[in-house]
Amino acid sequence: MGKKRVDKGTFYGVGVGPGDPELITVKGLKLLQKVPVIYIPKSGEESGSFALEVVEKYLDSSRQEIIDLVFPMCKDREGLQQFWDQSSRLILDRLGLGLDVACICIGDPLFYSTFAHMMRKVSEGDPNIPIKIIPGVSSISACTSAISLPLVQAGERLAVIPATYDPEGIHQVLLGFETVVLMKVNRVVDKVLPILEDLGLKKKAVFVSRATTDAQEVVWDLDQLRDKRLDYHSMMIIKKHS
Amino acid sequence: MGKKRVDKGTFYGVGVGPGDPELITVKGLKLLQKVPVIYIPKSGEESGSFALEVVEKYLDSSRQEIIDLVFPMCKDREGLQQFWDQSSRLILDRLGLGLDVACICIGDPLFYSTFAHMMRKVSEGDPNIPIKIIPGVSSISACTSAISLPLVQAGERLAVIPATYDPEGIHQVLLGFETVVLMKVNRVVDKVLPILEDLGLKKKAVFVSRATTDAQEVVWDLDQLRDKRLDYHSMMIIKKHS
């Protein structure tokens, strides 16, 4: 008798939205409640698990395997590589057994998410694994909803850049776009404020962190941000014509 | 006896996502099923109603008032102004009676949405009306999910611009950003293709329309787009390092 062929599981990237558990999509929720294996990658930058907090009430650990992996703090490429290899092997094992695996992503899986790494690793490990993405509400939409500020309107241009980009680069982008979003601004506020002052844009900017969660913070007077310990999930939105 | 004060209704902007009805958020769905008045603005560019298609199965016209307004085709500012005035008066009437009104927005209410107009009009008409936004999955996230392509990863920069922008402007932005999204590319493909050819980026670009719907179209060979009638809900994503 020949060996019975097992159909491979599907690897899902599920965007669960920015933080409010009800901002998951109906599609994402249905999938999370159905798949046998849930994979929750967590950034080493955080002590708790934001991702798990968001989806916890939807999961059932009595019938679902919940794999909870904290990224190592190591900055070296080799250490990170090993971590990605290990994590993807865990996932590939389950997929090889025919089990569907859902990887939880805060926000949207394809917008500044570590899911892109995992997707590539899984695909390299077995090119025959089906990969499906369920998009999610991004942290940017969460921030604009928190402050009721249109991000861009017809005819306007938007730039989204890491706040850790070089100051000259940030300066140039601020000159050329109606709306600019600076991602992960928490560690570089003291570098960003002088640029905004130079361009007369300090009053056109707003700082938002953990939008849509109970810990949401919105700061319009940017001077309040100086020398403060700021949340990792933060951004600044600069709108010239607001 | 004094006149009894009626609490004003809340004006909600509800992002219903990019097209697949299951890509509405749990929060958005709950609200849509609860509010007494639903306002569905429709672009004159379309014959049917995309917005209504997305939410129709969630609504109950026996107990909910569904106000369905098609934008006028007029290009003159005055005609449009009249239209906005009329529409906002309809909404303000209901809000004044204490009824909550939800305005349906394809994608996210604050990302290239006509909701921003309506929000301003309602606010001008009565500054005491509470306005709340429920963010939604944007058309950009829908497009990247359709093609399983990471939009931006750590360290990368994103620009989103209307494809109708001047060619020199598009050229400059393509030079300066790792990922560029050209919105509403349907009418200007013949203008955009030569720019991509000049920069050697034609094979790094993909055209997507109506992502997540049954009418979804993904075109990697951009030459197929020439002289074709393209859908209004379309965009092009150009990723240099893909």
Interface residues (C-beta under 8 A of the other chain):
Chain A: G15 G17 P18 D20 P21 E22 L23 I24 T25 V26 K27 L29 K30 D108 P109 L110 F111 Y112 S113 A116 M119 I131 K132 I133 I134 P135 G136 V137 S138 S141 A142 T144 S145 S148 L149 P150 L151 V152 Q153 A154 G155 E156 R157 L158 A159 V160 I161 P162 T164 Y165 Q172 V173 G176 F177 T212
Chain B: G15 G17 P18 D20 P21 E22 L23 I24 T25 V26 K27 L29 K30 D108 P109 L110 F111 Y112 S113 A116 M119 I131 K132 I133 I134 P135 G136 V137 S138 S141 A142 T144 S145 S148 L149 P150 L151 V152 Q153 A154 G155 E156 R157 L158 A159 V160 I161 P162 T164 Y165 Q172 V173 G176 F177 T212
